[in-house]
Amino acid sequence: MKKTFKAHLLFNLEHNEFDMWGFEPYSKDKYLVLGCKEIEFDIPDGFDPRPAQIEALKAQEKAAAAAFHTMQVDIQRQISQLTALEVA
């Protein structure tokens, strides 16, 4: 299946570099619009984005679990420090 997209070539005045967006920017003070072209892509028949989405979600889940574990260890360390203090 063929899919056509509009590509807007822009020059980013703040970062001195070229950008390509699928839409024209609303604010023209940061970007200089150099032109627009239609680009055609051939999408494979039966294309299914779900496997890639599932992998991305699994990666997010793994990162969230790691962040939770780090927070949990830090809380346990703080509790240990507080319970180790002697009360006079």
Backbone as XML, in Angstrom:
<?xml version="1.0"?>
<chain id="A" units="angstrom">
  <residue number="1" name="MET">
    <atom name="N" x="0.849" y="-1.163" z="0.000"/>
    <atom name="CA" x="0.000" y="0.000" z="0.000"/>
    <atom name="C" x="0.901" y="1.234" z="0.000"/>
  </residue>
  <residue number="2" name="LYS">
    <atom name="N" x="0.573" y="2.167" z="-0.825"/>
    <atom name="CA" x="1.343" y="3.411" z="-0.891"/>
    <atom name="C" x="0.677" y="4.469" z="-0.018"/>
  </residue>
  <residue number="3" name="LYS">
    <atom name="N" x="1.501" y="5.229" z="0.692"/>
    <atom name="CA" x="1.009" y="6.278" z="1.584"/>
    <atom name="C" x="1.782" y="7.553" z="1.266"/>
  </residue>
  <residue number="4" name="THR">
    <atom name="N" x="1.075" y="8.663" z="1.093"/>
    <atom name="CA" x="1.694" y="9.942" z="0.767"/>
    <atom name="C" x="1.639" y="10.863" z="1.974"/>
  </residue>
  <residue number="5" name="PHE">
    <atom name="N" x="2.762" y="11.501" z="2.265"/>
    <atom name="CA" x="2.881" y="12.437" z="3.384"/>
    <atom name="C" x="3.413" y="13.764" z="2.879"/>
  </residue>
  <residue number="6" name="LYS">
    <atom name="N" x="3.006" y="14.837" z="3.545"/>
    <atom name="CA" x="3.585" y="16.148" z="3.261"/>
    <atom name="C" x="4.772" y="16.346" z="4.193"/>
  </residue>
  <residue number="7" name="ALA">
    <atom name="N" x="5.881" y="16.784" z="3.637"/>
    <atom name="CA" x="7.082" y="17.048" z="4.423"/>
    <atom name="C" x="7.459" y="18.515" z="4.246"/>
  </residue>
  <residue number="8" name="HIS">
    <atom name="N" x="7.505" y="19.228" z="5.363"/>
    <atom name="CA" x="7.878" y="20.648" z="5.341"/>
    <atom name="C" x="9.331" y="20.761" z="5.774"/>
  </residue>
  <residue number="9" name="LEU">
    <atom name="N" x="10.162" y="21.317" z="4.893"/>
    <atom name="CA" x="11.565" y="21.523" z="5.219"/>
    <atom name="C" x="11.703" y="22.902" z="5.855"/>
  </residue>
  <residue number="10" name="LEU">
    <atom name="N" x="12.290" y="22.921" z="7.045"/>
    <atom name="CA" x="12.414" y="24.151" z="7.824"/>
    <atom name="C" x="13.863" y="24.369" z="8.215"/>
  </residue>
  <residue number="11" name="PHE">
    <atom name="N" x="14.196" y="25.623" z="8.466"/>
    <atom name="CA" x="15.487" y="25.947" z="9.051"/>
    <atom name="C" x="15.228" y="26.522" z="10.434"/>
  </residue>
  <residue number="12" name="ASN">
    <atom name="N" x="15.780" y="25.884" z="11.453"/>
    <atom name="CA" x="15.610" y="26.303" z="12.841"/>
    <atom name="C" x="16.585" y="27.448" z="13.114"/>
  </residue>
  <residue number="13" name="LEU">
    <atom name="N" x="16.054" y="28.646" z="13.304"/>
    <atom name="CA" x="16.893" y="29.828" z="13.497"/>
    <atom name="C" x="17.602" y="29.829" z="14.845"/>
  </residue>
  <residue number="14" name="GLU">
    <atom name="N" x="17.023" y="29.177" z="15.857"/>
    <atom name="CA" x="17.642" y="29.133" z="17.186"/>
    <atom name="C" x="18.837" y="28.199" z="17.233"/>
  </residue>
  <residue number="15" name="HIS">
    <atom name="N" x="18.714" y="27.049" z="16.569"/>
    <atom name="CA" x="19.761" y="26.025" z="16.651"/>
    <atom name="C" x="20.602" y="25.917" z="15.390"/>
  </residue>
  <residue number="16" name="ASN">
    <atom name="N" x="20.300" y="26.761" z="14.407"/>
    <atom name="CA" x="21.079" y="26.790" z="13.171"/>
    <atom name="C" x="21.147" y="25.421" z="12.499"/>
  </residue>
  <residue number="17" name="GLU">
    <atom name="N" x="19.991" y="24.771" z="12.355"/>
    <atom name="CA" x="19.955" y="23.452" z="11.745"/>
    <atom name="C" x="18.662" y="23.255" z="10.983"/>
  </residue>
  <residue number="18" name="PHE">
    <atom name="N" x="18.650" y="22.259" z="10.107"/>
    <atom name="CA" x="17.472" y="21.945" z="9.308"/>
    <atom name="C" x="16.585" y="20.959" z="10.059"/>
  </residue>
  <residue number="19" name="ASP">
    <atom name="N" x="15.279" y="21.087" z="9.878"/>
    <atom name="CA" x="14.291" y="20.179" z="10.447"/>
    <atom name="C" x="13.306" y="19.809" z="9.353"/>
  </residue>
  <residue number="20" name="MET">
    <atom name="N" x="12.664" y="18.651" z="9.520"/>
    <atom name="CA" x="11.599" y="18.272" z="8.611"/>
    <atom name="C" x="10.410" y="17.848" z="9.461"/>
  </residue>
  <residue number="21" name="TRP">
    <atom name="N" x="9.277" y="18.484" z="9.208"/>
    <atom name="CA" x="8.063" y="18.210" z="9.974"/>
    <atom name="C" x="6.952" y="17.796" z="9.026"/>
  </residue>
  <residue number="22" name="GLY">
    <atom name="N" x="5.961" y="17.142" z="9.573"/>
    <atom name="CA" x="4.791" y="16.755" z="8.798"/>
    <atom name="C" x="3.737" y="17.840" z="8.748"/>
  </residue>
  <residue number="23" name="PHE">
    <atom name="N" x="4.046" y="18.992" z="9.312"/>
    <atom name="CA" x="3.109" y="20.118" z="9.299"/>
    <atom name="C" x="3.913" y="21.415" z="9.287"/>
  </residue>
  <residue number="24" name="GLU">
    <atom name="N" x="3.267" y="22.471" z="8.869"/>
    <atom name="CA" x="3.934" y="23.776" z="8.840"/>
    <atom name="C" x="3.838" y="24.403" z="10.229"/>
  </residue>
  <residue number="25" name="PRO">
    <atom name="N" x="4.926" y="24.989" z="10.735"/>
    <atom name="CA" x="4.884" y="25.545" z="12.096"/>
    <atom name="C" x="3.941" y="26.743" z="12.182"/>
  </residue>
  <residue number="26" name="TYR">
    <atom name="N" x="3.316" y="26.879" z="13.352"/>
    <atom name="CA" x="2.431" y="28.023" z="13.583"/>
    <atom name="C" x="3.243" y="29.282" z="13.792"/>
  </residue>
  <residue number="27" name="SER">
    <atom name="N" x="4.342" y="29.132" z="14.536"/>
    <atom name="CA" x="5.191" y="30.284" z="14.848"/>
    <atom name="C" x="6.315" y="30.361" z="13.827"/>
  </residue>
  <residue number="28" name="LYS">
    <atom name="N" x="6.370" y="31.442" z="13.115"/>
    <atom name="CA" x="7.388" y="31.600" z="12.079"/>
    <atom name="C" x="8.612" y="32.385" z="12.595"/>
  </residue>
  <residue number="29" name="ASP">
    <atom name="N" x="8.617" y="32.761" z="13.886"/>
    <atom name="CA" x="9.736" y="33.546" z="14.393"/>
    <atom name="C" x="10.956" y="32.669" z="14.702"/>
  </residue>
  <residue number="30" name="LYS">
    <atom name="N" x="10.756" y="31.352" z="14.883"/>
    <atom name="CA" x="11.874" y="30.454" z="15.182"/>
    <atom name="C" x="12.276" y="29.603" z="13.980"/>
  </residue>
  <residue number="31" name="TYR">
    <atom name="N" x="11.411" y="29.569" z="12.962"/>
    <atom name="CA" x="11.647" y="28.699" z="11.812"/>
    <atom name="C" x="11.472" y="29.448" z="10.509"/>
  </residue>
  <residue number="32" name="LEU">
    <atom name="N" x="12.326" y="29.135" z="9.571"/>
    <atom name="CA" x="12.203" y="29.644" z="8.214"/>
    <atom name="C" x="11.717" y="28.474" z="7.364"/>
  </residue>
  <residue number="33" name="VAL">
    <atom name="N" x="10.557" y="28.617" z="6.740"/>
    <atom name="CA" x="9.985" y="27.547" z="5.925"/>
    <atom name="C" x="10.647" y="27.591" z="4.553"/>
  </residue>
  <residue number="34" name="LEU">
    <atom name="N" x="11.312" y="26.475" z="4.197"/>
    <atom name="CA" x="12.038" y="26.418" z="2.930"/>
    <atom name="C" x="11.236" y="25.774" z="1.811"/>
  </residue>
  <residue number="35" name="GLY">
    <atom name="N" x="10.227" y="25.003" z="2.162"/>
    <atom name="CA" x="9.403" y="24.395" z="1.127"/>
    <atom name="C" x="8.644" y="23.192" z="1.648"/>
  </residue>
  <residue number="36" name="CYS">
    <atom name="N" x="7.794" y="22.678" z="0.781"/>
    <atom name="CA" x="6.973" y="21.524" z="1.125"/>
    <atom name="C" x="6.970" y="20.565" z="-0.059"/>
  </residue>
  <residue number="37" name="LYS">
    <atom name="N" x="7.133" y="19.285" z="0.229"/>
    <atom name="CA" x="7.100" y="18.250" z="-0.809"/>
    <atom name="C" x="6.216" y="17.119" z="-0.332"/>
  </residue>
  <residue number="38" name="GLU">
    <atom name="N" x="5.618" y="16.440" z="-1.275"/>
    <atom name="CA" x="4.890" y="15.224" z="-0.950"/>
    <atom name="C" x="5.841" y="14.051" z="-1.136"/>
  </residue>
  <residue number="39" name="ILE">
    <atom name="N" x="5.880" y="13.203" z="-0.126"/>
    <atom name="CA" x="6.763" y="12.044" z="-0.153"/>
    <atom name="C" x="5.891" y="10.800" z="-0.092"/>
  </residue>
  <residue number="40" name="GLU">
    <atom name="N" x="6.161" y="9.859" z="-0.978"/>
    <atom name="CA" x="5.368" y="8.641" z="-1.029"/>
    <atom name="C" x="6.182" y="7.470" z="-0.467"/>
  </residue>
  <residue number="41" name="PHE">
    <atom name="N" x="5.570" y="6.713" z="0.418"/>
    <atom name="CA" x="6.193" y="5.536" z="1.010"/>
    <atom name="C" x="5.384" y="4.306" z="0.651"/>
  </residue>
  <residue number="42" name="ASP">
    <atom name="N" x="6.062" y="3.201" z="0.491"/>
    <atom name="CA" x="5.401" y="1.933" z="0.245"/>
    <atom name="C" x="5.325" y="1.184" z="1.566"/>
  </residue>
  <residue number="43" name="ILE">
    <atom name="N" x="4.122" y="1.075" z="2.119"/>
    <atom name="CA" x="3.899" y="0.384" z="3.385"/>
    <atom name="C" x="3.640" y="-1.092" z="3.062"/>
  </residue>
  <residue number="44" name="PRO">
    <atom name="N" x="4.370" y="-2.007" z="3.730"/>
    <atom name="CA" x="4.161" y="-3.431" z="3.435"/>
    <atom name="C" x="2.731" y="-3.869" z="3.733"/>
  </residue>
  <residue number="45" name="ASP">
    <atom name="N" x="2.219" y="-4.761" z="2.916"/>
    <atom name="CA" x="0.887" y="-5.327" z="3.159"/>
    <atom name="C" x="0.912" y="-6.070" z="4.490"/>
  </residue>
  <residue number="46" name="GLY">
    <atom name="N" x="-0.152" y="-5.935" z="5.248"/>
    <atom name="CA" x="-0.230" y="-6.614" z="6.536"/>
    <atom name="C" x="0.603" y="-5.940" z="7.620"/>
  </residue>
  <residue number="47" name="PHE">
    <atom name="N" x="1.016" y="-4.696" z="7.402"/>
    <atom name="CA" x="1.802" y="-3.979" z="8.409"/>
    <atom name="C" x="1.022" y="-3.912" z="9.715"/>
  </residue>
  <residue number="48" name="ASP">
    <atom name="N" x="1.685" y="-4.286" z="10.804"/>
    <atom name="CA" x="1.059" y="-4.298" z="12.126"/>
    <atom name="C" x="2.011" y="-3.637" z="13.124"/>
  </residue>
  <residue number="49" name="PRO">
    <atom name="N" x="1.668" y="-2.455" z="13.631"/>
    <atom name="CA" x="2.561" y="-1.754" z="14.557"/>
    <atom name="C" x="2.524" y="-2.316" z="15.981"/>
  </residue>
  <residue number="50" name="ARG">
    <atom name="N" x="1.611" y="-3.227" z="16.267"/>
    <atom name="CA" x="1.440" y="-3.700" z="17.642"/>
    <atom name="C" x="2.677" y="-4.360" z="18.251"/>
  </residue>
  <residue number="51" name="PRO">
    <atom name="N" x="3.419" y="-5.209" z="17.533"/>
    <atom name="CA" x="4.608" y="-5.799" z="18.158"/>
    <atom name="C" x="5.620" y="-4.747" z="18.633"/>
  </residue>
  <residue number="52" name="ALA">
    <atom name="N" x="5.833" y="-3.706" z="17.843"/>
    <atom name="CA" x="6.761" y="-2.642" z="18.247"/>
    <atom name="C" x="6.202" y="-1.866" z="19.436"/>
  </residue>
  <residue number="53" name="GLN">
    <atom name="N" x="4.881" y="-1.646" z="19.450"/>
    <atom name="CA" x="4.253" y="-0.950" z="20.577"/>
    <atom name="C" x="4.373" y="-1.778" z="21.854"/>
  </residue>
  <residue number="54" name="ILE">
    <atom name="N" x="4.194" y="-3.080" z="21.736"/>
    <atom name="CA" x="4.305" y="-3.959" z="22.901"/>
    <atom name="C" x="5.726" y="-3.932" z="23.445"/>
  </residue>
  <residue number="55" name="GLU">
    <atom name="N" x="6.718" y="-3.982" z="22.567"/>
    <atom name="CA" x="8.119" y="-3.931" z="23.008"/>
    <atom name="C" x="8.427" y="-2.607" z="23.711"/>
  </residue>
  <residue number="56" name="ALA">
    <atom name="N" x="7.901" y="-1.506" z="23.174"/>
    <atom name="CA" x="8.116" y="-0.197" z="23.802"/>
    <atom name="C" x="7.468" y="-0.151" z="25.181"/>
  </residue>
  <residue number="57" name="LEU">
    <atom name="N" x="6.286" y="-0.720" z="25.314"/>
    <atom name="CA" x="5.608" y="-0.753" z="26.618"/>
    <atom name="C" x="6.362" y="-1.634" z="27.611"/>
  </residue>
  <residue number="58" name="LYS">
    <atom name="N" x="6.899" y="-2.749" z="27.141"/>
    <atom name="CA" x="7.696" y="-3.616" z="28.023"/>
    <atom name="C" x="8.940" y="-2.882" z="28.517"/>
  </residue>
  <residue number="59" name="ALA">
    <atom name="N" x="9.566" y="-2.103" z="27.640"/>
    <atom name="CA" x="10.738" y="-1.318" z="28.035"/>
    <atom name="C" x="10.350" y="-0.264" z="29.067"/>
  </residue>
  <residue number="60" name="GLN">
    <atom name="N" x="9.197" y="0.382" z="28.883"/>
    <atom name="CA" x="8.714" y="1.365" z="29.857"/>
    <atom name="C" x="8.438" y="0.699" z="31.191"/>
  </residue>
  <residue number="61" name="GLU">
    <atom name="N" x="7.846" y="-0.486" z="31.137"/>
    <atom name="CA" x="7.533" y="-1.218" z="32.358"/>
    <atom name="C" x="8.810" y="-1.581" z="33.110"/>
  </residue>
  <residue number="62" name="LYS">
    <atom name="N" x="9.824" y="-2.017" z="32.377"/>
    <atom name="CA" x="11.108" y="-2.376" z="32.990"/>
    <atom name="C" x="11.768" y="-1.144" z="33.627"/>
  </residue>
  <residue number="63" name="ALA">
    <atom name="N" x="11.736" y="-0.010" z="32.942"/>
    <atom name="CA" x="12.321" y="1.224" z="33.479"/>
    <atom name="C" x="11.560" y="1.682" z="34.718"/>
  </residue>
  <residue number="64" name="ALA">
    <atom name="N" x="10.225" y="1.554" z="34.701"/>
    <atom name="CA" x="9.411" y="1.947" z="35.858"/>
    <atom name="C" x="9.718" y="1.052" z="37.050"/>
  </residue>
  <residue number="65" name="ALA">
    <atom name="N" x="9.883" y="-0.253" z="36.797"/>
    <atom name="CA" x="10.200" y="-1.184" z="37.883"/>
    <atom name="C" x="11.569" y="-0.866" z="38.483"/>
  </residue>
  <residue number="66" name="ALA">
    <atom name="N" x="12.535" y="-0.527" z="37.635"/>
    <atom name="CA" x="13.865" y="-0.178" z="38.122"/>
    <atom name="C" x="13.826" y="1.107" z="38.943"/>
  </residue>
  <residue number="67" name="ALA">
    <atom name="N" x="13.071" y="2.098" z="38.478"/>
    <atom name="CA" x="12.952" y="3.357" z="39.220"/>
    <atom name="C" x="12.259" y="3.128" z="40.555"/>
  </residue>
  <residue number="68" name="PHE">
    <atom name="N" x="11.225" y="2.279" z="40.570"/>
    <atom name="CA" x="10.533" y="1.964" z="41.809"/>
    <atom name="C" x="11.475" y="1.259" z="42.785"/>
  </residue>
  <residue number="69" name="HIS">
    <atom name="N" x="12.255" y="0.323" z="42.296"/>
    <atom name="CA" x="13.197" y="-0.402" z="43.159"/>
    <atom name="C" x="14.227" y="0.556" z="43.758"/>
  </residue>
  <residue number="70" name="THR">
    <atom name="N" x="14.735" y="1.473" z="42.943"/>
    <atom name="CA" x="15.709" y="2.458" z="43.431"/>
    <atom name="C" x="15.087" y="3.310" z="44.532"/>
  </residue>
  <residue number="71" name="MET">
    <atom name="N" x="13.855" y="3.750" z="44.330"/>
    <atom name="CA" x="13.161" y="4.571" z="45.327"/>
    <atom name="C" x="12.930" y="3.762" z="46.601"/>
  </residue>
  <residue number="72" name="GLN">
    <atom name="N" x="12.550" y="2.519" z="46.439"/>
    <atom name="CA" x="12.286" y="1.642" z="47.578"/>
    <atom name="C" x="13.558" y="1.433" z="48.399"/>
  </residue>
  <residue number="73" name="VAL">
    <atom name="N" x="14.681" y="1.203" z="47.745"/>
    <atom name="CA" x="15.962" y="1.021" z="48.446"/>
    <atom name="C" x="16.350" y="2.302" z="49.181"/>
  </residue>
  <residue number="74" name="ASP">
    <atom name="N" x="16.123" y="3.459" z="48.565"/>
    <atom name="CA" x="16.453" y="4.732" z="49.205"/>
    <atom name="C" x="15.593" y="4.949" z="50.456"/>
  </residue>
  <residue number="75" name="ILE">
    <atom name="N" x="14.309" y="4.620" z="50.374"/>
    <atom name="CA" x="13.416" y="4.754" z="51.540"/>
    <atom name="C" x="13.860" y="3.813" z="52.650"/>
  </residue>
  <residue number="76" name="GLN">
    <atom name="N" x="14.201" y="2.590" z="52.294"/>
    <atom name="CA" x="14.674" y="1.631" z="53.299"/>
    <atom name="C" x="15.968" y="2.105" z="53.959"/>
  </residue>
  <residue number="77" name="ARG">
    <atom name="N" x="16.853" y="2.727" z="53.163"/>
    <atom name="CA" x="18.102" y="3.277" z="53.725"/>
    <atom name="C" x="17.804" y="4.386" z="54.724"/>
  </residue>
  <residue number="78" name="GLN">
    <atom name="N" x="16.866" y="5.265" z="54.384"/>
    <atom name="CA" x="16.509" y="6.359" z="55.284"/>
    <atom name="C" x="15.894" y="5.830" z="56.581"/>
  </residue>
  <residue number="79" name="ILE">
    <atom name="N" x="15.050" y="4.806" z="56.457"/>
    <atom name="CA" x="14.441" y="4.206" z="57.656"/>
    <atom name="C" x="15.523" y="3.582" z="58.526"/>
  </residue>
  <residue number="80" name="SER">
    <atom name="N" x="16.472" y="2.904" z="57.907"/>
    <atom name="CA" x="17.577" y="2.297" z="58.663"/>
    <atom name="C" x="18.411" y="3.346" z="59.385"/>
  </residue>
  <residue number="81" name="GLN">
    <atom name="N" x="18.666" y="4.462" z="58.711"/>
    <atom name="CA" x="19.448" y="5.531" z="59.351"/>
    <atom name="C" x="18.673" y="6.116" z="60.546"/>
  </residue>
  <residue number="82" name="LEU">
    <atom name="N" x="17.380" y="6.296" z="60.378"/>
    <atom name="CA" x="16.599" y="6.874" z="61.464"/>
    <atom name="C" x="16.462" y="5.916" z="62.640"/>
  </residue>
  <residue number="83" name="THR">
    <atom name="N" x="16.332" y="4.641" z="62.400"/>
    <atom name="CA" x="16.202" y="3.685" z="63.501"/>
    <atom name="C" x="17.534" y="3.393" z="64.165"/>
  </residue>
  <residue number="84" name="ALA">
    <atom name="N" x="18.640" y="3.713" z="63.506"/>
    <atom name="CA" x="19.954" y="3.491" z="64.094"/>
    <atom name="C" x="20.375" y="4.628" z="65.027"/>
  </residue>
  <residue number="85" name="LEU">
    <atom name="N" x="19.654" y="5.749" z="65.005"/>
    <atom name="CA" x="19.992" y="6.891" z="65.855"/>
    <atom name="C" x="19.646" y="6.579" z="67.307"/>
  </residue>
  <residue number="86" name="GLU">
    <atom name="N" x="20.534" y="6.984" z="68.181"/>
    <atom name="CA" x="20.267" y="6.808" z="69.621"/>
    <atom name="C" x="19.500" y="8.000" z="70.137"/>
  </residue>
  <residue number="87" name="VAL">
    <atom name="N" x="18.497" y="7.761" z="70.939"/>
    <atom name="CA" x="17.697" y="8.820" z="71.543"/>
    <atom name="C" x="18.235" y="9.048" z="72.941"/>
  </residue>
  <residue number="88" name="ALA">
    <atom name="N" x="18.598" y="10.295" z="73.247"/>
    <atom name="CA" x="19.165" y="10.594" z="74.571"/>
    <atom name="C" x="18.085" y="10.934" z="75.568"/>
  </residue>
</chain>
